[in-house]
Amino acid sequence: MIEKIAQALTIEGFDGWLFYNFKNIDPSANHILNMPTDALFSRRWYYFVPAKSEPIKLVHAIEAGSLDHLPGKKLIYAGWKELHAKLAQLLEGTKRICMQYSPFNAIPYVAFVDAGTIELVKSTGVEVYSSANLIQSFEATWSDHSIELHKKAAQKVRKIVDQAFAKVRDSLAQKEDLSEYKLQQFVIEKLEEEGLFFDHGPIVAFNAHSGDPHFEPSSENSPLLKEGDFILIDLWGKEKEEDAVYADITWTGYVGKEVPEVYEKVFSIVRDARDAAVELIQKKFAAGEEVYGYEVDDACRGVIDSKGYGKYFIHRTGHSIERELHGKGVNIDNWETKDERKLIDRIGFSIEPGIYLEEFGIRSEINAYIKDNHVYVSGSTPQEAIIPILLEKS
């Protein structure tokens, strides 16, 4: 791992990577350095990995063994004056280092080091830069096994969408009351039957509730389903294995045999925006060109802006996907933040533009990943039109 870090530092042009933690506030440091999960860490520790020399540890005297599983020279401090002096000793001779820091908090997923610690480190004379690109390489990339687990999960969540729409059709045929909350519980039951892990319940929203991107149905706020309703379902899950990554999709349906034009019009704009984002990524990779998160967001958002719905697209185009649903890799974003990280091999992400009106909201979410510099859209064919749920299947 240390050799791999050193190679990455050389590519990024940094003299070293300074890891810092206090009471486990930095999960990235814990994961990358394989920190023990059952140990007590009540004092600050630092671990410096230079690009061209031996790592150095800085630990408190009463927890002197906290980094003993890692290679490198050990420095020990007790009081704060000694900490400051030995931190300067640790960084002596270096100029450009990176830490889990994000200027202007542009990428909060990697912003774990507090401002005071940054001030302390800078007082030694070094320049501090963000480790965001390195975090992406070490935490957000997918192994071959992860890719296979993702594809498996993607097929399962897509199957559940069809089951949910069938549940709607059957409930109406049998005159059974079905609310947003009851349909959500049905989706949860299917996720569990498929053996998927999910960190939060799925979104099931009817009509105006679909205009709330993070609507949460409950037994108190859920109207009963009726013919003529618009439905949005956003669900996610991953296999229950250590290397598993999430699949996360959103589909929409209409409770009738023919979808009204008002819904079709908005969906077509969202769909075209989604496809423009994918097309840009595929075009750039095919040409051997770099592509950045903010560029993809611009391509997607530009389609919606051009149709006059820009003010109703109120979130980023997509988020990093890995072992966490919202991961630490590049986001498809030039709205909530300007993500200037480039898309790299073996990362995954969502593409999910949306238009949220007062009467209804439409989002179309797909997942994509990059392997061997080829862009893949996972799961089955992306949604091309709103599903007319009461239309008999041929």
FIMI-486549 format. One record per residue (C-alpha): x, y, z. Coordinates in pm, whole numbers, plus 50000, padded with zeros to 5 digits. Example, Ala and Ser with C-alpha at 12.3 -4.5 7.8 and 13.67 -1.06 7.14 Angstrom:
@c1->51230; c2->49550; c3->50780
@c1->51367; c2->49894; c3->50714
END
This chain:
@c1->50000; c2->50000; c3->50000
@c1->50279; c2->50247; c3->50091
@c1->50448; c2->50191; c3->49755
@c1->50119; c2->50249; c3->49576
@c1->50066; c2->50573; c3->49769
@c1->50418; c2->50691; c3->49682
@c1->50355; c2->50626; c3->49313
@c1->50028; c2->50819; c3->49325
@c1->50197; c2->51110; c3->49501
@c1->50457; c2->51132; c3->49227
@c1->50187; c2->51142; c3->48961
@c1->49999; c2->51417; c3->49148
@c1->50317; c2->51618; c3->49213
@c1->50303; c2->51608; c3->49594
@c1->50595; c2->51560; c3->49832
@c1->50379; c2->51355; c3->50065
@c1->50039; c2->51264; c3->50207
@c1->49977; c2->51356; c3->50570
@c1->49711; c2->51145; c3->50740
@c1->49565; c2->51285; c3->51061
@c1->49301; c2->51149; c3->51292
@c1->49140; c2->51223; c3->51627
@c1->48877; c2->50992; c3->51775
@c1->48823; c2->50835; c3->51432
@c1->48686; c2->51146; c3->51264
@c1->48846; c2->51049; c3->50932
@c1->48704; c2->50722; c3->50794
@c1->48924; c2->50749; c3->50485
@c1->49242; c2->50748; c3->50693
@c1->49111; c2->50451; c3->50889
@c1->49025; c2->50257; c3->50575
@c1->49335; c2->50332; c3->50369
@c1->49573; c2->50267; c3->50660
@c1->49379; c2->49962; c3->50779
@c1->49344; c2->50099; c3->51130
@c1->49219; c2->49856; c3->51397
@c1->48846; c2->49892; c3->51454
@c1->48849; c2->49780; c3->51817
@c1->49128; c2->50004; c3->51951
@c1->49090; c2->50316; c3->52167
@c1->49224; c2->50628; c3->51996
@c1->49166; c2->50922; c3->52228
@c1->49471; c2->51127; c3->52119
@c1->49577; c2->51281; c3->51791
@c1->49802; c2->51085; c3->51558
@c1->49972; c2->51172; c3->51230
@c1->50112; c2->50945; c3->50962
@c1->50320; c2->51098; c3->50685
@c1->50385; c2->50905; c3->50364
@c1->50652; c2->51085; c3->50155
@c1->50680; c2->51033; c3->49783
@c1->51047; c2->50934; c3->49802
@c1->51144; c2->50825; c3->50153
@c1->51037; c2->50629; c3->50459
@c1->50701; c2->50704; c3->50628
@c1->50701; c2->50878; c3->50967
@c1->50455; c2->50831; c3->51256
@c1->50371; c2->51088; c3->51521
@c1->50179; c2->50945; c3->51817
@c1->50096; c2->51037; c3->52176
@c1->50299; c2->50885; c3->52459
@c1->49998; c2->50714; c3->52617
@c1->49898; c2->50560; c3->52281
@c1->50247; c2->50506; c3->52147
@c1->50158; c2->50179; c3->51978
@c1->49859; c2->50309; c3->51782
@c1->50038; c2->50298; c3->51444
@c1->50264; c2->50000; c3->51509
@c1->50100; c2->49798; c3->51229
@c1->50237; c2->50051; c3->50978
@c1->50597; c2->50084; c3->50857
@c1->50813; c2->50387; c3->50929
@c1->51004; c2->50582; c3->51190
@c1->50815; c2->50672; c3->51510
@c1->50808; c2->51011; c3->51682
@c1->50637; c2->51042; c3->52022
@c1->50490; c2->51353; c3->52182
@c1->50319; c2->51427; c3->52512
@c1->50247; c2->51799; c3->52553
@c1->50121; c2->52040; c3->52290
@c1->50454; c2->52220; c3->52258
@c1->50623; c2->51892; c3->52182
@c1->50348; c2->51807; c3->51932
@c1->50408; c2->52131; c3->51742
@c1->50784; c2->52084; c3->51742
@c1->50773; c2->51723; c3->51626
@c1->50513; c2->51794; c3->51360
@c1->50757; c2->52049; c3->51217
@c1->51031; c2->51784; c3->51239
@c1->50810; c2->51532; c3->51061
@c1->50745; c2->51772; c3->50771
@c1->51097; c2->51912; c3->50747
@c1->51220; c2->51938; c3->50390
@c1->50876; c2->51911; c3->50229
@c1->50685; c2->52183; c3->50047
@c1->50370; c2->52042; c3->49885
@c1->50160; c2->51793; c3->50080
@c1->49801; c2->51678; c3->50064
@c1->49550; c2->51609; c3->50340
@c1->49179; c2->51524; c3->50370
@c1->49093; c2->51889; c3->50307
@c1->48879; c2->52056; c3->50043
@c1->48918; c2->52427; c3->49960
@c1->48590; c2->52608; c3->50025
@c1->48451; c2->52267; c3->50129
@c1->48383; c2->52199; c3->49761
@c1->48395; c2->51822; c3->49815
@c1->48262; c2->51755; c3->50167
@c1->48307; c2->51379; c3->50118
@c1->48683; c2->51426; c3->50167
@c1->48682; c2->51723; c3->50407
@c1->48770; c2->51560; c3->50740
@c1->49060; c2->51774; c3->50864
@c1->48951; c2->52074; c3->51073
@c1->49061; c2->52429; c3->50996
@c1->49274; c2->52453; c3->51309
@c1->49479; c2->52148; c3->51213
@c1->49530; c2->52289; c3->50865
@c1->49653; c2->52612; c3->51026
@c1->49891; c2->52417; c3->51247
@c1->50032; c2->52219; c3->50956
@c1->50070; c2->52531; c3->50741
@c1->50259; c2->52702; c3->51025
@c1->50546; c2->52459; c3->50961
@c1->50596; c2->52619; c3->50617
@c1->50431; c2->52361; c3->50393
@c1->50160; c2->52416; c3->50135
@c1->49849; c2->52202; c3->50191
@c1->49643; c2->52071; c3->49900
@c1->49340; c2->51845; c3->49877
@c1->49383; c2->51468; c3->49869
@c1->49053; c2->51436; c3->49678
@c1->49208; c2->51279; c3->49368
@c1->49403; c2->51030; c3->49579
@c1->49098; c2->50946; c3->49790
@c1->48911; c2->50867; c3->49469
@c1->49187; c2->50630; c3->49353
@c1->49217; c2->50451; c3->49687
@c1->48855; c2->50444; c3->49805
@c1->48615; c2->50480; c3->49513
@c1->48751; c2->50238; c3->49253
@c1->48579; c2->49905; c3->49185
@c1->48751; c2->49567; c3->49170
@c1->48645; c2->49307; c3->48914
@c1->48448; c2->49138; c3->49190
@c1->48278; c2->49468; c3->49280
@c1->48172; c2->49513; c3->48919
@c1->48014; c2->49169; c3->48908
@c1->47834; c2->49230; c3->49240
@c1->47710; c2->49566; c3->49111
@c1->47574; c2->49409; c3->48792
@c1->47397; c2->49147; c3->49001
@c1->47241; c2->49410; c3->49228
@c1->47141; c2->49622; c3->48927
@c1->46942; c2->49335; c3->48780
@c1->46768; c2->49278; c3->49112
@c1->46660; c2->49639; c3->49170
@c1->46535; c2->49661; c3->48811
@c1->46328; c2->49346; c3->48867
@c1->46178; c2->49501; c3->49181
@c1->46058; c2->49806; c3->48984
@c1->45855; c2->49576; c3->48761
@c1->45721; c2->49393; c3->49067
@c1->45617; c2->49725; c3->49224
@c1->45429; c2->49834; c3->48912
@c1->45262; c2->49491; c3->48898
@c1->45161; c2->49538; c3->49262
@c1->44993; c2->49866; c3->49166
@c1->44807; c2->49698; c3->48880
@c1->44696; c2->49405; c3->49095
@c1->44585; c2->49625; c3->49385
@c1->44359; c2->49831; c3->49160
@c1->44215; c2->49520; c3->48998
@c1->44139; c2->49370; c3->49340
@c1->44016; c2->49705; c3->49482
@c1->44282; c2->49682; c3->49753
@c1->44388; c2->50005; c3->49925
@c1->44749; c2->50089; c3->49841
@c1->44927; c2->50399; c3->49975
@c1->45275; c2->50532; c3->49908
@c1->45385; c2->50390; c3->50241
@c1->45238; c2->50045; c3->50172
@c1->45401; c2->50035; c3->49830
@c1->45732; c2->50140; c3->49986
@c1->45701; c2->49856; c3->50237
@c1->45636; c2->49618; c3->49948
@c1->45957; c2->49736; c3->49779
@c1->46149; c2->49693; c3->50105
@c1->46012; c2->49339; c3->50137
@c1->46136; c2->49259; c3->49785
@c1->46479; c2->49409; c3->49854
@c1->46507; c2->49185; c3->50159
@c1->46388; c2->48881; c3->49964
@c1->46663; c2->48947; c3->49709
@c1->46920; c2->48957; c3->49989
@c1->47021; c2->49318; c3->49929
@c1->47153; c2->49558; c3->50190
@c1->47020; c2->49915; c3->50189
@c1->47104; c2->50194; c3->50430
@c1->46770; c2->50374; c3->50407
@c1->46422; c2->50300; c3->50281
@c1->46342; c2->50363; c3->49912
@c1->46150; c2->50662; c3->49780
@c1->45795; c2->50595; c3->49663
@c1->45609; c2->50912; c3->49566
@c1->45274; c2->50980; c3->49403
@c1->45181; c2->51297; c3->49213
@c1->45297; c2->51618; c3->49391
@c1->45513; c2->51419; c3->49633
@c1->45733; c2->51319; c3->49337
@c1->45828; c2->51686; c3->49313
@c1->46020; c2->51644; c3->49640
@c1->46350; c2->51473; c3->49542
@c1->46393; c2->51317; c3->49888
@c1->46032; c2->51253; c3->49982
@c1->45992; c2->51000; c3->50264
@c1->45654; c2->50823; c3->50279
@c1->45507; c2->50734; c3->50615
@c1->45180; c2->50588; c3->50736
@c1->45065; c2->50944; c3->50818
@c1->45153; c2->51133; c3->50498
@c1->45063; c2->50881; c3->50226
@c1->44751; c2->50915; c3->50011
@c1->44583; c2->50610; c3->49863
@c1->44661; c2->50516; c3->49505
@c1->44398; c2->50578; c3->49236
@c1->44377; c2->50561; c3->48861
@c1->44535; c2->50866; c3->48698
@c1->44818; c2->50893; c3->48952
@c1->45181; c2->50950; c3->48861
@c1->45438; c2->50734; c3->49045
@c1->45813; c2->50774; c3->49105
@c1->46018; c2->50493; c3->49262
@c1->46383; c2->50540; c3->49361
@c1->46548; c2->50233; c3->49513
@c1->46897; c2->50114; c3->49587
@c1->47076; c2->49815; c3->49733
@c1->47395; c2->49611; c3->49728
@c1->47493; c2->49252; c3->49784
@c1->47585; c2->49156; c3->50140
@c1->47953; c2->49104; c3->50068
@c1->48253; c2->49307; c3->50180
@c1->48349; c2->49424; c3->49831
@c1->47993; c2->49502; c3->49718
@c1->47897; c2->49837; c3->49566
@c1->47549; c2->49982; c3->49530
@c1->47305; c2->49987; c3->49242
@c1->47071; c2->50289; c3->49250
@c1->46792; c2->50357; c3->48998
@c1->46478; c2->50568; c3->48957
@c1->46182; c2->50480; c3->48735
@c1->45845; c2->50645; c3->48679
@c1->45501; c2->50514; c3->48587
@c1->45146; c2->50634; c3->48525
@c1->44839; c2->50457; c3->48661
@c1->44649; c2->50432; c3->48335
@c1->44664; c2->50286; c3->47986
@c1->44792; c2->50599; c3->47814
@c1->45038; c2->50848; c3->47960
@c1->44918; c2->51211; c3->47937
@c1->45123; c2->51445; c3->47722
@c1->45212; c2->51670; c3->48018
@c1->45414; c2->51386; c3->48172
@c1->45558; c2->51262; c3->47844
@c1->45689; c2->51608; c3->47755
@c1->45883; c2->51651; c3->48079
@c1->46008; c2->51295; c3->48077
@c1->46148; c2->51331; c3->47725
@c1->46353; c2->51633; c3->47836
@c1->46488; c2->51449; c3->48141
@c1->46568; c2->51142; c3->47929
@c1->46750; c2->51346; c3->47666
@c1->46952; c2->51525; c3->47935
@c1->47046; c2->51190; c3->48089
@c1->47155; c2->51054; c3->47753
@c1->47356; c2->51369; c3->47672
@c1->47560; c2->51313; c3->47987
@c1->47635; c2->50951; c3->47896
@c1->47715; c2->51047; c3->47537
@c1->47972; c2->51306; c3->47646
@c1->48152; c2->51057; c3->47871
@c1->48154; c2->50789; c3->47603
@c1->48274; c2->51034; c3->47338
@c1->48558; c2->51165; c3->47556
@c1->48680; c2->50820; c3->47657
@c1->48659; c2->50691; c3->47300
@c1->48880; c2->50983; c3->47191
@c1->49126; c2->50927; c3->47474
@c1->49040; c2->51264; c3->47628
@c1->48999; c2->51351; c3->47993
@c1->48651; c2->51432; c3->48121
@c1->48565; c2->51600; c3->48449
@c1->48262; c2->51580; c3->48676
@c1->48157; c2->51940; c3->48618
@c1->48171; c2->51899; c3->48239
@c1->47925; c2->51610; c3->48244
@c1->47688; c2->51806; c3->48467
@c1->47707; c2->52097; c3->48222
@c1->47619; c2->51871; c3->47929
@c1->47318; c2->51729; c3->48111
@c1->47199; c2->52056; c3->48261
@c1->47237; c2->52234; c3->47928
@c1->46962; c2->52021; c3->47774
@c1->46717; c2->52104; c3->48052
@c1->46815; c2->52474; c3->48048
@c1->46756; c2->52489; c3->47672
@c1->46396; c2->52373; c3->47721
@c1->46322; c2->52637; c3->47984
@c1->46318; c2->52407; c3->48286
@c1->46658; c2->52491; c3->48433
@c1->46523; c2->52639; c3->48757
@c1->46341; c2->52312; c3->48827
@c1->46658; c2->52100; c3->48814
@c1->46772; c2->52163; c3->49171
@c1->47043; c2->51904; c3->49236
@c1->47363; c2->51774; c3->49078
@c1->47342; c2->51537; c3->48783
@c1->47492; c2->51243; c3->48969
@c1->47692; c2->51112; c3->49262
@c1->47979; c2->50873; c3->49313
@c1->47878; c2->50515; c3->49386
@c1->48092; c2->50262; c3->49571
@c1->48062; c2->50072; c3->49897
@c1->47873; c2->50378; c3->50019
@c1->47569; c2->50488; c3->49823
@c1->47710; c2->50841; c3->49800
@c1->48080; c2->50768; c3->49772
@c1->48405; c2->50961; c3->49780
@c1->48474; c2->50954; c3->49407
@c1->48399; c2->51223; c3->49151
@c1->48045; c2->51357; c3->49152
@c1->47874; c2->51462; c3->48829
@c1->47835; c2->51813; c3->48956
@c1->47873; c2->52177; c3->48859
@c1->47570; c2->52288; c3->49059
@c1->47601; c2->52203; c3->49427
@c1->47980; c2->52217; c3->49388
@c1->48221; c2->52239; c3->49098
@c1->48376; c2->51893; c3->49096
@c1->48699; c2->51933; c3->48900
@c1->48812; c2->51574; c3->48949
@c1->48838; c2->51366; c3->48636
@c1->48654; c2->51043; c3->48573
@c1->48904; c2->50759; c3->48604
@c1->48912; c2->50390; c3->48533
@c1->48712; c2->50166; c3->48769
@c1->48483; c2->50426; c3->48922
@c1->48104; c2->50417; c3->48924
@c1->47845; c2->50692; c3->48944
@c1->47480; c2->50778; c3->48889
@c1->47333; c2->50995; c3->48615
@c1->46997; c2->51123; c3->48744
@c1->46865; c2->51453; c3->48608
@c1->46527; c2->51565; c3->48734
@c1->46263; c2->51831; c3->48680
@c1->46057; c2->51905; c3->48991
@c1->45732; c2->52093; c3->48941
@c1->45459; c2->52172; c3->49192
@c1->45223; c2->51909; c3->49051
@c1->45478; c2->51633; c3->48991
@c1->45848; c2->51565; c3->48951
@c1->46032; c2->51341; c3->48705
@c1->46375; c2->51188; c3->48756
@c1->46542; c2->50920; c3->48548
@c1->46838; c2->50755; c3->48721
@c1->47086; c2->50513; c3->48576
@c1->47426; c2->50389; c3->48691
@c1->47747; c2->50379; c3->48491
@c1->48099; c2->50256; c3->48553
@c1->48430; c2->50267; c3->48371
@c1->48639; c2->49959; c3->48309
@c1->48947; c2->49947; c3->48089
@c1->48860; c2->50299; c3->47973
@c1->48522; c2->50187; c3->47839
@c1->48198; c2->50334; c3->47976
@c1->47927; c2->50086; c3->48070
@c1->47566; c2->50159; c3->48168
@c1->47465; c2->49888; c3->48412
@c1->47142; c2->49697; c3->48439
@c1->46892; c2->49664; c3->48155
@c1->46805; c2->49927; c3->47897
@c1->46747; c2->50268; c3->48059
@c1->46388; c2->50390; c3->48079
@c1->46285; c2->50542; c3->47746
@c1->45925; c2->50638; c3->47830
@c1->45696; c2->50654; c3->48132
@c1->45541; c2->50313; c3->48198
@c1->45160; c2->50303; c3->48145
@c1->45095; c2->50066; c3->48438
@c1->44741; c2->49961; c3->48343
@c1->44831; c2->49879; c3->47984
@c1->44803; c2->49505; c3->47929
@c1->45138; c2->49343; c3->47850
@c1->45157; c2->49177; c3->47510
END
